[in-house]
Amino acid sequence: MPAAPAQPAAPVPRNVEPPAPTINLSGFPLPYRQGYADGCASVSGTERKDAARFSADPNYRTGWQDGLALCRKK
């Protein structure tokens, strides 16, 4: 029996504080921290992104891009 295709990981919901990152993000808005968490989680292979927020929310988008870039360097 063939394996079911992998489902993309769910992004951090808008009303939930993301897990604490390994860097200090205090002072950054919640959407940025959520985007950072999703971008960092995407490094593991399965992209985790809220596409609607990525295109509409600059804080989420910047956080996602920063999270992806910084977590790739580790």
TORPA-4810 file (N, C-alpha, C, O; in nm, 3 decimals):
<nodes>
NODE_1_0.085_-0.117_0.000_0.000_0.000_0.000_0.090_0.124_0.000_0.178_0.135_0.086_M
NODE_2_0.071_0.220_-0.094_0.155_0.339_-0.098_0.127_0.429_0.022_0.016_0.434_0.074_P
NODE_3_0.230_0.499_0.064_0.216_0.591_0.176_0.136_0.713_0.133_0.145_0.757_0.019_A
NODE_4_0.060_0.767_0.226_-0.017_0.887_0.199_0.080_1.005_0.185_0.182_1.009_0.254_A
NODE_5_0.049_1.100_0.097_0.137_1.216_0.083_0.145_1.293_0.214_0.046_1.302_0.287_P
NODE_6_0.261_1.349_0.242_0.279_1.425_0.365_0.196_1.552_0.361_0.192_1.623_0.260_A
NODE_7_0.129_1.579_0.471_0.050_1.701_0.482_0.141_1.812_0.534_0.223_1.788_0.622_Q
NODE_8_0.127_1.934_0.480_0.209_2.043_0.531_0.176_2.069_0.678_0.061_2.056_0.719_P
NODE_9_0.276_2.105_0.755_0.255_2.136_0.896_0.172_2.263_0.907_0.187_2.356_0.827_A
NODE_10_0.086_2.266_1.005_-0.001_2.382_1.024_0.079_2.499_1.080_0.161_2.482_1.170_A
NODE_11_0.055_2.620_1.026_0.123_2.737_1.080_0.071_2.772_1.219_-0.035_2.723_1.261_P
NODE_12_0.144_2.856_1.291_0.102_2.901_1.422_-0.025_2.985_1.405_-0.025_3.079_1.326_V
NODE_13_-0.133_2.951_1.477_-0.257_3.031_1.466_-0.234_3.176_1.510_-0.144_3.204_1.589_P
NODE_14_-0.317_3.265_1.459_-0.302_3.408_1.486_-0.310_3.444_1.633_-0.247_3.541_1.676_R
NODE_15_-0.386_3.369_1.712_-0.408_3.406_1.851_-0.322_3.326_1.949_-0.351_3.326_2.069_N
NODE_16_-0.219_3.259_1.902_-0.135_3.174_1.986_0.008_3.225_1.985_0.065_3.257_1.881_V
NODE_17_0.066_3.233_2.105_0.207_3.271_2.117_0.290_3.153_2.067_0.267_3.040_2.110_E
NODE_18_0.385_3.176_1.977_0.467_3.066_1.925_0.566_3.017_2.032_0.587_3.085_2.133_P
NODE_19_0.625_2.901_2.011_0.726_2.852_2.105_0.842_2.951_2.114_0.872_3.022_2.018_P
NODE_20_0.906_2.956_2.229_1.016_3.049_2.249_1.133_3.014_2.156_1.177_2.899_2.154_A
NODE_21_1.182_3.112_2.079_1.296_3.086_1.991_1.426_3.086_2.071_1.427_3.121_2.189_P
NODE_22_1.533_3.049_2.007_1.663_3.048_2.073_1.726_3.187_2.076_1.832_3.206_2.135_T
NODE_23_1.663_3.284_2.012_1.711_3.422_2.017_1.603_3.509_2.081_1.487_3.469_2.086_I
NODE_24_1.641_3.625_2.130_1.549_3.714_2.197_1.467_3.792_2.095_1.520_3.875_2.021_N
NODE_25_1.337_3.766_2.092_1.248_3.839_2.002_1.152_3.928_2.080_1.053_3.975_2.025_L
NODE_26_1.182_3.953_2.209_1.094_4.041_2.286_1.100_4.179_2.221_1.205_4.223_2.174_S
NODE_27_0.989_4.245_2.219_0.982_4.375_2.154_0.932_4.367_2.010_0.891_4.468_1.953_G
NODE_28_0.935_4.248_1.952_0.882_4.229_1.817_0.732_4.199_1.828_0.689_4.137_1.925_F
NODE_29_0.652_4.242_1.731_0.508_4.215_1.737_0.478_4.066_1.722_0.556_3.991_1.664_P
NODE_30_0.364_4.026_1.776_0.322_3.885_1.772_0.324_3.828_1.630_0.373_3.716_1.613_L
NODE_31_0.273_3.897_1.527_0.278_3.838_1.392_0.421_3.808_1.346_0.444_3.708_1.278_P
NODE_32_0.516_3.894_1.383_0.655_3.869_1.346_0.704_3.742_1.415_0.765_3.657_1.350_Y
NODE_33_0.678_3.728_1.545_0.724_3.611_1.620_0.660_3.483_1.566_0.724_3.378_1.561_R
NODE_34_0.532_3.492_1.526_0.465_3.375_1.468_0.526_3.341_1.333_0.549_3.223_1.304_Q
NODE_35_0.553_3.440_1.252_0.618_3.416_1.122_0.757_3.357_1.141_0.796_3.267_1.067_G
NODE_36_0.831_3.409_1.238_0.965_3.357_1.267_0.956_3.208_1.304_1.034_3.127_1.254_Y
NODE_37_0.862_3.174_1.390_0.846_3.034_1.431_0.812_2.945_1.312_0.866_2.836_1.298_A
NODE_38_0.723_2.992_1.225_0.685_2.913_1.107_0.802_2.900_1.009_0.825_2.793_0.954_D
NODE_39_0.875_3.010_0.988_0.991_3.005_0.898_1.098_2.912_0.951_1.157_2.835_0.875_G
NODE_40_1.125_2.920_1.080_1.227_2.835_1.140_1.185_2.688_1.133_1.267_2.601_1.106_C
NODE_41_1.056_2.661_1.156_1.007_2.524_1.148_1.013_2.471_1.005_1.019_2.349_0.985_A
NODE_42_1.013_2.559_0.907_1.016_2.517_0.767_1.152_2.464_0.725_1.163_2.396_0.622_S
NODE_43_1.256_2.492_0.802_1.391_2.446_0.770_1.399_2.294_0.772_1.480_2.235_0.701_V
NODE_44_1.315_2.231_0.854_1.321_2.085_0.870_1.275_2.010_0.746_1.286_1.887_0.742_S
NODE_45_1.223_2.078_0.646_1.187_2.011_0.522_1.044_2.036_0.477_1.020_2.053_0.358_G
NODE_46_0.949_2.039_0.570_0.811_2.064_0.535_0.781_2.211_0.558_0.792_2.260_0.670_T
NODE_47_0.744_2.282_0.452_0.717_2.424_0.466_0.596_2.447_0.554_0.491_2.387_0.534_E
NODE_48_0.612_2.535_0.651_0.501_2.574_0.738_0.482_2.723_0.719_0.563_2.804_0.763_R
NODE_49_0.374_2.758_0.651_0.349_2.899_0.617_0.200_2.921_0.601_0.130_2.839_0.542_K
NODE_50_0.152_3.033_0.653_0.015_3.078_0.630_0.023_3.169_0.507_0.058_3.286_0.519_D
NODE_51_-0.010_3.115_0.392_0.008_3.188_0.265_-0.068_3.319_0.262_-0.018_3.419_0.210_A
NODE_52_-0.190_3.321_0.317_-0.269_3.444_0.316_-0.202_3.551_0.401_-0.194_3.667_0.361_A
NODE_53_-0.154_3.513_0.517_-0.085_3.609_0.603_0.048_3.651_0.542_0.087_3.768_0.551_R
NODE_54_0.118_3.558_0.479_0.247_3.589_0.417_0.231_3.699_0.313_0.315_3.788_0.304_F
NODE_55_0.124_3.693_0.235_0.105_3.793_0.130_0.044_3.923_0.183_0.062_4.028_0.121_S
NODE_56_-0.028_3.918_0.295_-0.099_4.037_0.342_-0.036_4.106_0.464_-0.061_4.225_0.486_A
NODE_57_0.043_4.035_0.543_0.095_4.090_0.668_0.247_4.103_0.662_0.318_4.003_0.669_D
NODE_58_0.297_4.226_0.649_0.442_4.243_0.637_0.520_4.196_0.760_0.634_4.151_0.747_P
NODE_59_0.462_4.205_0.879_0.531_4.156_0.998_0.547_4.004_0.994_0.655_3.952_1.024_N
NODE_60_0.440_3.933_0.957_0.448_3.787_0.947_0.549_3.748_0.839_0.632_3.660_0.859_Y
NODE_61_0.540_3.815_0.723_0.629_3.783_0.609_0.777_3.804_0.647_0.860_3.718_0.620_R
NODE_62_0.807_3.917_0.708_0.946_3.945_0.747_0.993_3.846_0.853_1.106_3.798_0.847_T
NODE_63_0.907_3.815_0.949_0.942_3.717_1.051_0.967_3.580_0.990_1.061_3.511_1.029_G
NODE_64_0.883_3.541_0.895_0.898_3.410_0.830_1.031_3.404_0.756_1.105_3.306_0.767_W
NODE_65_1.060_3.508_0.679_1.185_3.512_0.602_1.307_3.512_0.695_1.406_3.444_0.668_Q
NODE_66_1.300_3.590_0.804_1.412_3.593_0.899_1.429_3.458_0.968_1.541_3.409_0.983_D
NODE_67_1.317_3.397_1.010_1.324_3.267_1.076_1.385_3.162_0.985_1.469_3.083_1.029_G
NODE_68_1.344_3.160_0.861_1.398_3.063_0.765_1.548_3.085_0.746_1.625_2.990_0.751_L
NODE_69_1.587_3.209_0.726_1.729_3.239_0.699_1.817_3.211_0.821_1.923_3.150_0.807_A
NODE_70_1.774_3.254_0.938_1.857_3.237_1.056_1.864_3.091_1.103_1.969_3.046_1.148_L
NODE_71_1.755_3.019_1.091_1.756_2.879_1.134_1.832_2.790_1.035_1.882_2.684_1.074_C
NODE_72_1.841_2.830_0.911_1.921_2.755_0.812_2.070_2.762_0.848_2.144_2.667_0.822_R
NODE_73_2.111_2.873_0.908_2.252_2.893_0.940_2.298_2.807_1.057_2.418_2.787_1.076_K
NODE_74_2.205_2.757_1.136_2.242_2.680_1.255_2.288_2.541_1.219_2.323_2.462_1.307_K
</nodes>
